Amino acid sequence: MADAAAGQKLKLYSYWRSSASWRIRIILNHKGIDYETLSVNLLKSEQRGEAFLAVNPAGLLPALQLPSGEIIVESPAIAELLEEMHPEHPLLPTDLVARAKIRAIMSLIACDIHPVQNLRVLQYAGEDRKADWAKHFMTLGFEGLEALLKQTAGKYCFGDELTLADAFLVPQVFNAYRWGVDMTKFPLIAAIDARLAEVDAIKKAHASNQPDAVPPPPSSA
């Protein structure tokens, strides 16, 4: 598919602080794939507007438009497609059992931890409850993740090479810090995240480095 439209960029529908979009930015950067960012402002509910619903009827980020014009949604599906279309700089090993273990980490983050603290859930929880809600459910999820990583981790989530699991971990840890999770309870997760923060592809993908990033308010000091 990429060869059929050589020279055309992938287009990533993204929001600077969207965890799921962030995962895909890491993967694209690691593989050296050129892409264009199309911002969808979640706080302005642009994901529920007619224009974006024509891209993804579920109204969720990310969505990836291929050079062929086809659109792929859901970050795990996009991640797997990019790995298959661009096997250079692999993020999955060849061993089938190892691949399954990496996918288990991805699934724990993407299916069990992230959904219960994403934007629409926190909005439903309400302004008074959302901080405690996010902190509570991320803490529960990280208890399981910390234990799982003790079985697989080396320098990173699975051994000493970057994998798709690392791309999924980084934005989730950002959210944990943002919502006040006590990361001293999760020393392995925190240590892996600190090492990942030194990787150029991950630095480039950071929320604060995105074209639609909102700068922090000026200090009152």
C-alpha positions in Angstrom: 0.0 0.0 0.0 2.8 2.4 0.8 4.5 1.7 -2.6 1.3 2.6 -4.4 1.5 6.1 -3.2 5.2 6.7 -2.9 6.1 10.1 -1.6 2.8 10.7 0.2 2.9 11.1 3.9 0.8 9.2 6.4 -1.7 11.4 8.2 -2.1 10.9 11.9 -5.3 12.3 13.5 -4.0 13.2 17.0 -4.3 15.4 20.1 -1.2 16.4 21.9 -2.2 14.8 25.2 -4.1 11.8 23.8 -2.4 8.7 25.2 -3.5 6.5 22.3 -2.2 9.0 19.7 1.1 9.3 21.7 1.7 5.6 21.3 1.6 5.8 17.6 3.8 8.9 17.5 6.5 6.9 19.3 6.2 4.0 16.8 6.3 6.3 13.8 9.3 8.2 15.2 11.2 5.0 16.1 10.7 3.6 12.6 11.7 6.9 10.9 8.3 7.2 9.1 7.4 10.7 7.9 3.9 11.7 8.8 1.6 14.7 9.0 -0.2 15.6 12.2 -3.9 16.5 11.9 -5.0 17.9 15.2 -8.4 17.0 16.7 -9.1 19.1 19.9 -10.7 16.8 22.4 -11.4 19.6 24.9 -13.4 21.4 22.2 -15.2 18.1 21.3 -14.0 18.1 17.8 -13.9 14.3 17.9 -17.7 14.3 18.0 -18.1 16.7 15.1 -19.3 15.7 11.7 -15.9 16.1 10.1 -14.1 13.7 12.4 -16.9 11.2 12.6 -16.6 10.8 8.9 -13.0 9.7 9.6 -13.8 7.5 12.6 -17.4 6.9 13.4 -16.5 6.0 17.0 -15.2 9.5 17.6 -11.9 8.3 19.1 -8.3 9.0 18.5 -6.0 8.1 16.9 -6.8 7.5 13.3 -4.2 6.9 10.6 -4.8 7.7 7.0 -2.6 5.7 4.7 -1.2 7.0 1.4 -3.9 4.9 -0.3 -6.6 7.0 1.5 -7.6 4.1 3.7 -8.1 4.9 7.4 -7.1 2.7 10.2 -8.4 3.3 13.8 -7.6 2.0 17.3 -4.0 2.2 18.5 -3.3 -1.5 18.8 -4.4 -2.1 15.2 -2.4 0.8 14.0 0.7 -0.3 15.9 0.5 -3.8 14.5 0.0 -2.5 11.0 3.0 -0.2 11.2 5.1 -3.1 12.5 4.0 -5.3 9.6 4.3 -2.6 6.9 7.6 -1.3 8.2 9.6 -4.2 9.6 12.7 -2.2 9.7 13.6 -1.1 13.3 11.3 -3.9 14.7 9.3 -3.4 17.8 8.3 -7.1 18.1 10.8 -10.0 18.3 10.5 -13.0 16.0 9.8 -15.5 18.9 6.1 -16.1 19.1 5.9 -16.5 22.8 7.9 -13.3 23.3 5.5 -11.5 21.0 2.6 -12.7 23.0 4.1 -11.5 26.2 4.7 -8.1 24.8 1.1 -7.9 23.5 -0.1 -8.9 27.0 1.7 -5.8 28.4 0.1 -3.7 25.7 -3.3 -5.1 26.4 -3.0 -4.5 30.1 -2.3 -0.9 29.5 -4.6 -0.2 26.5 -7.6 -2.4 27.5 -7.6 -2.4 31.3 -5.8 0.7 32.6 -6.3 3.4 30.1 -10.1 3.1 29.3 -11.2 3.7 32.9 -9.4 7.1 33.1 -9.7 8.5 29.6 -11.4 11.8 28.9 -15.0 10.7 28.4 -15.0 8.5 31.5 -13.5 11.3 33.6 -16.0 13.8 32.3 -18.8 11.4 33.3 -17.2 10.9 36.7 -17.6 14.6 37.2 -15.3 17.5 38.2 -15.4 16.7 41.9 -14.6 13.0 41.5 -12.4 12.8 38.4 -9.0 13.2 40.1 -9.6 10.5 42.7 -11.2 8.3 40.1 -8.2 8.5 37.8 -5.7 8.0 40.6 -7.6 5.1 42.1 -7.9 3.1 38.9 -4.4 3.8 37.6 -3.0 2.7 41.0 -5.0 -0.6 40.7 -3.8 -1.2 37.2 -0.2 -0.3 38.0 -0.1 -2.9 40.8 -0.7 -5.6 38.2 1.6 -4.0 35.6 4.5 -3.7 38.1 4.2 -7.4 38.9 4.0 -8.4 35.2 7.0 -6.3 34.3 9.0 -8.1 37.1 8.7 -11.2 34.9 9.8 -9.5 31.6 11.7 -6.3 32.1 15.4 -5.6 31.4 16.3 -2.1 30.5 12.8 -1.7 29.1 9.5 -3.4 29.4 10.7 -6.6 27.6 14.4 -7.2 27.9 16.8 -4.6 26.7 15.3 -3.6 23.3 12.5 -1.2 22.6 9.1 -2.9 21.9 5.6 -1.9 21.3 5.0 -2.3 25.0 7.3 0.6 25.7 5.3 2.8 23.3 2.2 2.0 25.3 3.8 2.5 28.7 5.2 6.0 28.3 1.9 8.0 27.9 0.3 6.0 30.6 3.0 6.9 33.1 2.7 10.5 32.0 -1.0 10.3 33.0 -0.1 8.7 36.3 2.2 11.6 37.2 -0.4 14.0 36.0 -3.2 12.7 38.2 -1.0 12.2 41.3 -0.4 8.5 41.4 2.3 7.7 44.0 4.9 6.3 41.7 7.2 5.4 44.6 4.9 2.3 44.9 6.0 1.3 41.4 9.8 1.6 41.2 10.2 -0.7 38.2 7.6 1.2 36.1 9.2 4.5 37.1 12.7 3.3 36.3 11.8 1.9 32.9 10.0 5.2 32.1 13.0 7.2 33.1 15.2 5.2 30.8 12.7 5.5 28.0 12.6 9.3 28.4 16.2 9.4 27.1 15.3 7.8 23.8 15.2 10.4 20.9 12.1 8.9 19.3 10.3 9.1 22.6 11.4 12.6 23.3 10.1 13.8 19.9 6.8 12.1 20.6 6.3 13.8 24.0 3.0 15.7 24.3 4.8 19.0 24.9 6.6 18.7 21.6 3.5 18.5 19.5 2.3 21.3 17.2 -1.0 21.6 19.0 0.5 21.5 22.5 -0.9 24.0 24.9 1.8 25.7 26.9 1.5 25.7 30.7 0.1 28.9 32.2 2.8 31.4 33.3 4.0 31.2 36.9 2.4 33.6 39.3 5.7 34.0 41.1 
